[in-house]
């Protein structure tokens, strides 16, 4: 690629190979070296400088999550055209970052929200039993909808600086009223997956210029 040295090009290629289907991977030189034995033979400083160069020229972008830097590409899906992304344990960029991604890439990341495992949380694991009980307490408890604190924190983290524009409690109440009104069955084990799917849909609405959390939530699928 024009403007890249041979090493920078090799590091960029390795990022593409090490990234998950959403274009995210830890900004960790040890990961690149483990995935590519030839890079393992080179000085860490040269590799670090190469990654910094990729970010400086906007070939890759970076976001931080719980003290760890991650790489992503704002137009990843425009080039990769992933049709069936596999689930990933890497975090999703926050909503304010997604707003800067290409529409196709932002849409791909929204699939990320529905593909994380039911027990996945952006919150750190509690250190003891008392902390675990506190973390599993409900941030919202309605007649049908119960939102654990860790999931509420996850939504706030995903919204990032945009969280002040949204009323999550109002949205939870709308979802609860919807389920009470329709009587749609949702198994207890499916509630977290359903809430994440609903969250992805309202974030999608913000990309389309519609007001978030004020619309009627989608009906649950039996």
Protein Blocks (a to p, Z undefined) as FASTA:
>chain_A
ZZiafklmmmmmmmmmmpcfkopacddfklmmmmmmklmmpcfklmmmmmmmmmmnopac
cddeehiacdddfklmmmnopabdcddfbdcddfklmmmpcfklmmmmmmmmmmpcfkbc
fbdcdfbfklmmmmmpcfbdcfklccdfklmmmmmmmnmmmlmmpcfklmmmmmmmmmmm
nopacdfklmmmmmmmmmmmmmmmmmnopaehkaccddddZZ
